[in-house]
């Protein structure tokens, strides 16, 4: 299955930021957009959030742009979106606990 992402490279921290009105997931990665480092960071972040191995996720479109499409093996679209929504809620809860 495929997910559309809007990526902010060179951010202060790597995190899932939310979901845009067009359905794309917004993510920030600390890695710069040089020599594929931001794409690698996106794959690593998504593998952590989705509970998958890195080899199950690949950037299939938008390797040199902020708009990316990733291919995910082993999950349905519903499962992937549910896991990302849960991760987003967990991040919000952690931020609230820290007073952010």
C-alpha positions in Angstrom: 0.0 0.0 0.0 1.1 3.6 -0.4 1.0 6.7 1.7 1.5 10.3 0.7 3.8 12.4 2.9 4.7 16.1 3.1 8.3 16.2 4.5 10.1 19.1 6.2 13.8 18.3 6.1 16.4 20.0 8.3 14.0 20.4 11.2 15.0 20.7 14.8 13.6 17.3 15.6 12.3 14.2 13.8 8.6 13.7 14.4 5.2 13.0 12.9 3.5 16.4 12.9 -0.1 15.6 11.8 -2.3 15.1 8.9 -3.1 17.7 6.3 -6.6 18.4 4.9 -5.6 16.7 1.6 -4.9 13.4 3.5 -1.1 13.6 3.4 0.8 13.0 6.6 3.2 15.7 7.6 6.6 14.7 9.0 9.7 16.6 10.0 13.2 15.1 9.9 16.4 16.5 11.3 18.4 15.2 8.4 19.3 17.6 5.6 18.0 17.1 2.1 21.5 16.1 0.9 22.5 12.8 -0.7 19.3 11.1 0.3 19.7 11.6 4.0 16.3 13.0 4.5 14.7 10.1 2.6 16.6 7.6 4.8 15.4 9.5 7.9 11.8 9.3 6.6 12.0 5.6 6.1 13.5 5.1 9.6 10.8 7.3 11.2 8.0 5.6 9.5 9.4 2.1 10.3 9.5 3.1 14.0 6.0 4.6 14.0 4.4 1.7 12.0 6.3 -1.1 13.8 7.9 -2.4 10.7 11.3 -3.2 9.4 13.1 -0.6 7.3 13.1 -2.9 4.3 9.3 -3.0 4.3 9.2 0.8 3.5 10.5 2.5 0.5 10.2 6.0 -1.0 8.7 5.4 -4.4 8.0 8.9 -5.6 9.3 12.3 -4.8 12.9 11.4 -3.8 14.0 15.0 -4.4 10.9 16.9 -3.3 9.0 17.5 -0.1 6.0 15.6 -1.4 6.8 11.9 -1.2 4.9 8.6 -1.7 6.1 5.7 0.4 5.3 2.0 -0.4 4.6 -0.1 2.7 4.6 -3.9 2.8 2.7 -5.8 5.4 0.0 -3.4 6.4 -3.3 -2.3 4.9 -4.0 1.4 4.5 -6.5 1.3 7.4 -3.9 -0.4 9.7 -1.2 2.1 8.7 -3.4 5.1 9.2 -4.6 3.8 12.6 -1.0 3.2 13.8 0.0 6.8 12.7 -3.1 8.3 14.4 -2.1 6.4 17.6 1.5 7.6 17.4 0.3 11.1 16.9 -1.9 10.9 19.9 1.0 9.4 22.0 3.3 12.3 20.9 0.6 14.8 21.9 0.2 13.1 25.3 4.0 13.3 25.9 4.0 16.9 24.9 1.1 17.7 27.3 3.0 15.8 30.1 6.1 18.0 29.5 3.9 21.2 29.5 4.4 21.9 25.8 
